[in-house]
Amino acid sequence: MAEAQKTSLWGGRFTGGPADALARLSVSVQFDWRLAPYDLAASRAHARVLAAAGLLDPEELGKMLAALDDLEAACASGEFRPTVEDEDVHTALERGLIERLGTLGGKLRAGRSRNDQVATDLRLYLRDHARGLAVALLELADALTEQAAATIDTPAPGMTHVQHAQPVTFGHWLLAHVHPLLRDLERLKDWDARAAISPLGSGALAGSSLPLDPAAVAKELGFAAPAANSMDAVADRDFVAEFLFFTALVGVHLSRLGEEVVLWTSQEFGWVELDDAFATGSSIMPQKKNADIAELARGKSGRLIGGLVAVLTMLKGLPLTYDRDMQEDKEPAFDAIDTLQLLLPALAGMISTMTVRTDRLAAAAPVGYSLATEVADWLVRRNVPFREAHEITGKLVALCSSRGCELDEVTDDDLKTVSEHLDPTVRQVLSVDSALAARTTPGSTGPGPVAEQLAMVQHRLDTWRLWAIEQVVPR
Ligand code: ARG
């Protein structure tokens, strides 16, 4: 392990290098290397602050910044790579700096620790990638909204307990999958405001005896403010846990959408047909067309929830301040981002290219006595207490069910036999179109409210588009 000592940031008081087993357990550079651009941005800000404090002269600052730029280019091109001897991204980049600057490279670490560095890097990384996730979420929300616009007056059998309940429009149903995504975007923006705190300047845990300027660093890195407590700054991973709650809940939303697509595309429902490009076949059954994207959405929610549970569990018993356990915060966060960045475009493509079988949906809308509530409401409008109206309608359903006929297929005499309150004019409410048209209150499934809702959703999506392209981390 002689090599390990050469690049290590902490060899001074040790007589020998780390055991191989320790080095292998401890190394994180294979996953934290993706923090490199953020670590370099933080290093630039730190170098400027050291210079302002008189700890680097102007010439040294110039050389330092040039070397950091050169190192960034070398990282981007792949010319500079971490090696197995580099414990983590910070170690690797310090090696790169020293390769370029010699002893001057060793000055940058003054007043800074990997504890405040890694917390800073991860905040920068997550805030930056949050925008990318917002873009991907918007793509899916757009696909759903466009399909909703196309099916704004397509009747469908709205369900509770997967049983036909009341007619709705399919557009209303699809928009019901957009609202959770809008809330996810809102949640992300709220999270972002809390994540916009800069830990840099907190050092290992106690701040620094050097005249640093945490506010200047915070500003340069696009943070709203420096941390108010150096111990909290290096111990806090709420921003990771909260981010993972966001990704877990997105996972749950995508899973519920996925489950519906699985149902809709089944032989039994037959409401939706997937485009060939977004469906898969079977290796043995030539006729099969499977909704694998929808199933993967359902399945991947497991790992997204798992990431949140892993980080909360890792954090729960940790004494302040930094503990090495916290290195376990990164892989779940990175995996959640990678997972959603794979899943969301596939779902967006699947939704935007699917064909909605409007004929089958409309035919299914009144099936299963889904207009029974219309009869009860008709009675209520005639002053029958709802409790009684419910009872009368139940009897009518039972009669129809025993005869195998629909609600509007019984005779005038039958109506009278079921209840003195029923008469043939009740048939006016026994159509899907009249049931939908009767729903005029805001938020309901009637054509008017759904049109208003659609316009509102489109407007809100446009607002989010502006947020998603905001640049948070200055380059
Ligand atoms: N790789 C470490 C992590 O991700 C960096 C911080 C190391 N700090 C320390 N005191 N060992 O948490």
Residues whose N, C-alpha, C, O or C-beta is under 5 A from the ligand:
A	BS01	LIG	S28 D88 R114 N115 V118 M326 Q327
